[in-house]
Amino acid sequence: MAFQLKPDEPASAGITRNVKSQIEKALKYLKANVAGQHGALENETVGEIRKCFKRVRAALRLVREELGDECYHEENWCFRDAARPLTEVRDAHILVETADRLRRHFPSDLEPAVFEKIREPLVNHQGEVSRRVIERDKALAAVKEVATRALARLANWKLQHEDWSVLETGMRHVYRTGRRAFLRAFENPSVENLHELRKQAKYLWHALQLVEASLSAVEKDLVRATHELSTTLGEDHDLAVLRQTLAADPLRYGGQRALKGVIAAIDRYRQELEHQAISSARRIYEDPPKVFVTRIAAAMHAEAVK
């Protein structure tokens, strides 16, 4: 089932239902994962669990005021901390994927011999991280315990308002935080600022996903644009991490002379992505927060009365 509120569904019940669905989905992936099996299945499990937890945290942001700060922080930190070890596994896997994507994007710029000297140690690193986090540290078992306990706590959530008001303050906060992140990235497009913009754009995307069924066609385009922005910024960040990894230990990846062309290719690729991202973010975050929230509310109301 989609991460989405039903058009006629009370908002509080819909949020709880969607959070429950995402936790159950994560538990389903954990159950399907075969212990000790590496490769595609393990990477899929880690990736899907992280996505589920990100959606849960996005939903929490929308109802933070209703939950209260104590409950919000407890739940948010719970899912954040549970996903951290899996992030290390994901990052090691993405380094290999990013190197492959760079090769496809600049096929004539990366010699096969140079590329293999980069890829082989990245693949070895991926295996080492996976064995340490998944096998030795039993990260998936720990995530299962966290998810199971979180599922049981849902019955204690006290969400009272049934209409848009339960989401309005949270939506304004998510948009405002993202808009500030955009302005910082526009003034100073550092790796850190662009990564923060990416995180906030993803939270906004998930927030808009939840209400998408009640939006007009124009606002649904905004949902797609926000998703594309987070994807573009994600690719940029992955390239930045690859660059940092290579530069930190050039001898491991073939030496500085061999890496010179690779680094230049990464920089060109990132420049393309950043130009695209800033242009898109400017359109998404052009409205003040109050105007944006009023616009979403009006779109939902217009669809409701049709």
C-alpha positions as CSV (number, residue, x, y, z in Angstrom):
1,M,0.0,0.0,0.0
2,A,1.2,3.5,-0.8
3,F,2.6,5.8,1.8
4,Q,-0.5,8.0,1.6
5,L,-3.6,9.2,3.5
6,K,-6.9,8.2,2.0
7,P,-9.0,11.2,0.8
8,D,-11.8,10.8,3.3
9,E,-9.7,9.3,6.1
10,P,-9.3,11.2,9.4
11,A,-5.7,12.6,9.4
12,S,-4.8,11.2,12.8
13,A,-6.0,7.7,12.0
14,G,-4.2,7.9,8.6
15,I,-0.9,8.9,10.1
16,T,-1.0,6.1,12.6
17,R,-2.0,3.6,9.9
18,N,0.8,4.7,7.6
19,V,3.4,4.5,10.4
20,K,2.2,1.0,11.3
21,S,2.3,-0.1,7.7
22,Q,5.9,1.1,7.3
23,I,7.1,-0.6,10.5
24,E,5.4,-3.8,9.4
25,K,6.9,-3.5,6.0
26,A,10.4,-3.2,7.6
27,L,9.7,-6.3,9.7
28,K,8.6,-8.2,6.6
29,Y,11.9,-7.4,4.9
30,L,13.8,-8.6,8.0
31,K,11.9,-11.8,8.0
32,A,12.5,-12.4,4.3
33,N,16.3,-11.8,4.6
34,V,18.2,-15.1,4.8
35,A,20.7,-15.0,7.6
36,G,24.3,-15.0,6.3
37,Q,23.2,-14.3,2.7
38,H,25.0,-11.4,1.1
39,G,24.7,-9.5,-2.1
40,A,21.5,-8.3,-3.7
41,L,19.1,-9.6,-1.0
42,E,21.0,-8.1,1.8
43,N,21.4,-4.8,0.0
44,E,17.7,-4.7,-0.8
45,T,16.8,-5.4,2.9
46,V,19.0,-2.7,4.2
47,G,17.8,-0.2,1.6
48,E,14.1,-0.9,2.2
49,I,14.4,-0.8,6.0
50,R,16.1,2.6,5.8
51,K,13.3,3.9,3.4
52,C,10.6,2.7,5.8
53,F,12.3,4.4,8.8
54,K,12.7,7.6,6.8
55,R,9.0,7.6,6.0
56,V,8.2,7.0,9.7
57,R,10.3,9.9,10.7
58,A,8.7,12.1,8.0
59,A,5.3,11.3,9.4
60,L,6.5,12.1,12.9
61,R,7.5,15.5,11.8
62,L,4.0,16.2,10.6
63,V,2.4,15.4,13.9
64,R,5.1,16.6,16.3
65,E,2.9,19.2,17.9
66,E,0.1,16.7,18.5
67,L,2.4,14.0,19.9
68,G,4.3,16.4,22.1
69,D,8.0,17.0,22.2
70,E,8.8,14.1,24.6
71,C,7.0,11.4,22.5
72,Y,8.2,12.9,19.2
73,H,11.9,12.9,20.3
74,E,11.7,9.4,21.7
75,E,10.3,8.0,18.5
76,N,12.4,10.0,16.2
77,W,15.7,9.2,17.9
78,C,14.6,5.5,18.1
79,F,14.3,5.1,14.4
80,R,17.3,7.4,13.6
81,D,19.6,5.4,15.9
82,A,18.3,2.0,14.7
83,A,19.1,2.9,11.1
84,R,22.6,4.3,11.7
85,P,24.5,1.0,11.4
86,L,22.6,0.2,8.3
87,T,23.6,3.5,6.8
88,E,27.2,2.4,7.0
89,V,26.3,-0.7,5.0
90,R,24.3,1.4,2.5
91,D,27.1,3.9,2.1
92,A,29.7,1.2,1.3
93,H,27.3,-0.3,-1.3
94,I,26.6,3.1,-2.8
95,L,30.3,3.8,-3.3
96,V,30.5,0.9,-5.7
97,E,27.3,1.9,-7.5
98,T,28.4,5.5,-7.7
99,A,31.8,4.5,-9.3
100,D,29.9,2.4,-11.8
101,R,27.5,5.3,-12.6
102,L,30.5,7.6,-13.0
103,R,32.0,5.2,-15.5
104,R,28.8,5.1,-17.5
105,H,28.5,8.9,-17.5
106,F,32.0,9.4,-18.7
107,P,32.9,6.2,-20.6
108,S,35.8,7.7,-22.6
109,D,37.3,9.5,-19.6
110,L,38.0,6.5,-17.4
111,E,40.4,3.9,-18.6
112,P,39.4,0.3,-17.7
113,A,42.7,-0.3,-15.8
114,V,42.3,2.9,-13.8
115,F,38.6,2.1,-13.0
116,E,39.4,-1.4,-11.8
117,K,42.0,-0.1,-9.4
118,I,39.2,2.0,-7.9
119,R,36.4,-0.5,-8.0
120,E,38.2,-3.5,-6.5
121,P,39.1,-1.9,-3.1
122,L,35.6,-0.4,-2.9
123,V,34.0,-3.8,-3.4
124,N,36.4,-5.3,-0.8
125,H,35.4,-2.5,1.6
126,Q,31.7,-3.2,1.0
127,G,32.2,-6.8,2.0
128,E,34.2,-5.9,5.1
129,V,31.5,-3.4,6.3
130,S,28.7,-5.9,5.6
131,R,30.4,-8.7,7.5
132,R,31.1,-6.4,10.5
133,V,27.8,-4.7,10.8
134,I,25.4,-7.5,9.7
135,E,27.2,-10.6,10.9
136,R,29.4,-9.6,13.9
137,D,27.3,-6.7,15.3
138,K,23.9,-8.4,14.5
139,A,22.5,-5.1,13.3
140,L,19.4,-6.6,11.6
141,A,18.5,-8.4,14.8
142,A,18.8,-5.1,16.7
143,V,16.6,-3.4,14.1
144,K,14.0,-6.1,14.4
145,E,13.8,-5.6,18.2
146,V,13.5,-1.8,17.8
147,A,10.7,-2.1,15.2
148,T,8.8,-4.6,17.2
149,R,8.8,-2.4,20.3
150,A,7.9,0.7,18.2
151,L,4.9,-1.2,16.8
152,A,3.6,-1.9,20.2
153,R,4.0,1.7,21.3
154,L,1.6,3.0,18.6
155,A,-1.4,2.2,20.8
156,N,-0.1,4.9,23.2
157,W,-0.1,7.7,20.6
158,K,-2.6,10.4,21.3
159,L,-3.6,12.1,18.1
160,Q,-6.9,13.9,18.7
161,H,-7.5,16.2,15.7
162,E,-9.1,14.6,12.7
163,D,-8.7,17.3,10.0
164,W,-5.9,19.2,8.2
165,S,-5.1,21.0,11.4
166,V,-3.2,18.0,12.8
167,L,-0.8,18.3,9.9
168,E,-0.7,22.0,9.2
169,T,1.9,23.0,11.7
170,G,4.2,20.1,10.9
171,M,3.9,20.8,7.1
172,R,4.8,24.4,7.7
173,H,7.8,23.4,9.8
174,V,9.1,20.9,7.3
175,Y,8.8,23.4,4.4
176,R,10.4,26.2,6.4
177,T,13.3,24.1,7.4
178,G,13.8,23.0,3.8
179,R,13.6,26.6,2.6
180,R,16.2,27.7,5.0
181,A,18.4,24.8,3.9
182,F,18.0,25.9,0.3
183,L,19.0,29.5,1.0
184,R,22.1,28.3,2.8
185,A,23.0,26.0,-0.1
186,F,22.3,28.7,-2.6
187,E,24.7,31.1,-0.8
188,N,27.3,28.4,-0.1
189,P,26.9,25.1,-2.0
190,S,29.2,23.1,0.3
191,V,28.9,19.3,0.6
192,E,27.4,19.8,4.0
193,N,24.8,22.4,3.0
194,L,23.8,20.4,-0.1
195,H,23.4,17.3,1.9
196,E,21.2,19.1,4.5
197,L,19.1,20.4,1.6
198,R,18.8,16.8,0.3
199,K,17.6,15.5,3.7
200,Q,15.0,18.3,4.1
201,A,13.8,17.9,0.5
202,K,13.2,14.2,1.2
203,Y,11.2,15.0,4.3
204,L,9.1,17.4,2.3
205,W,8.6,14.8,-0.4
206,H,7.4,12.2,2.1
207,A,5.1,14.8,3.7
208,L,3.6,15.6,0.4
209,Q,3.3,11.9,-0.5
210,L,1.0,11.5,2.5
211,V,-1.5,14.1,1.3
212,E,-1.0,13.5,-2.5
213,A,-4.3,11.7,-3.0
214,S,-6.1,14.9,-1.9
215,L,-4.1,17.2,-4.1
216,S,-4.9,18.8,-7.4
217,A,-2.9,17.9,-10.6
218,V,-0.8,21.0,-10.3
219,E,0.3,20.2,-6.7
220,K,0.9,16.6,-7.6
221,D,3.6,17.9,-10.0
222,L,5.2,19.5,-7.0
223,V,5.4,16.1,-5.3
224,R,7.2,14.7,-8.4
225,A,9.5,17.7,-8.5
226,T,10.4,17.3,-4.8
227,H,11.2,13.7,-5.3
228,E,13.4,14.5,-8.3
229,L,15.2,17.1,-6.3
230,S,16.0,14.7,-3.5
231,T,17.2,12.2,-6.0
232,T,19.5,14.6,-7.8
233,L,20.9,15.9,-4.5
234,G,21.4,12.3,-3.4
235,E,23.5,11.5,-6.5
236,D,25.5,14.6,-5.9
237,H,26.2,13.6,-2.3
238,D,27.2,10.1,-3.3
239,L,29.7,11.5,-5.8
240,A,31.1,13.9,-3.1
241,V,31.6,11.0,-0.7
242,L,33.3,9.0,-3.5
243,R,35.6,11.9,-4.1
244,Q,36.5,12.2,-0.4
245,T,37.1,8.5,-0.2
246,L,39.5,8.5,-3.1
247,A,41.3,11.7,-2.0
248,A,41.8,10.4,1.5
249,D,43.8,7.4,0.5
250,P,45.0,7.8,-3.1
251,L,47.6,5.0,-3.0
252,R,44.9,2.5,-2.3
253,Y,43.0,3.5,-5.4
254,G,45.9,3.6,-7.9
255,G,47.8,6.8,-7.0
256,Q,47.3,10.5,-7.4
257,R,48.3,10.6,-11.1
258,A,45.8,7.9,-12.0
259,L,43.0,9.6,-9.9
260,K,43.5,13.0,-11.4
261,G,41.2,12.3,-14.3
262,V,38.7,10.6,-12.1
263,I,38.5,13.5,-9.7
264,A,38.0,15.9,-12.6
265,A,35.2,13.7,-13.9
266,I,33.5,13.7,-10.5
267,D,33.8,17.5,-10.3
268,R,32.2,17.9,-13.7
269,Y,29.4,15.5,-12.9
270,R,28.7,17.2,-9.6
271,Q,28.6,20.6,-11.3
272,E,25.9,19.4,-13.7
273,L,23.8,17.9,-10.8
274,E,24.2,21.0,-8.6
275,H,23.1,23.4,-11.3
276,Q,20.0,21.2,-11.9
277,A,19.3,20.9,-8.2
278,I,19.5,24.6,-7.3
279,S,17.3,25.5,-10.3
280,S,14.7,23.0,-9.1
281,A,14.9,23.9,-5.4
282,R,14.4,27.6,-6.3
283,R,11.0,26.7,-7.8
284,I,10.0,24.4,-5.0
285,Y,10.9,26.8,-2.2
286,E,9.9,30.1,-3.9
287,D,6.9,30.7,-1.5
288,P,7.1,31.8,2.1
289,P,6.0,28.9,4.5
290,K,2.6,30.4,5.2
291,V,1.8,30.8,1.6
292,F,3.0,27.3,0.8
293,V,0.8,25.7,3.5
294,T,-2.2,27.8,2.5
295,R,-1.6,26.7,-1.1
296,I,-1.6,23.0,-0.1
297,A,-4.7,23.4,2.1
298,A,-6.6,25.1,-0.7
299,A,-5.6,22.4,-3.2
300,M,-6.8,19.7,-0.8
301,H,-10.1,21.6,-0.2
302,A,-10.7,22.1,-3.9
303,E,-10.3,18.4,-4.5
304,A,-12.6,17.5,-1.6
305,V,-15.5,19.6,-2.9
306,K,-15.4,18.2,-6.4
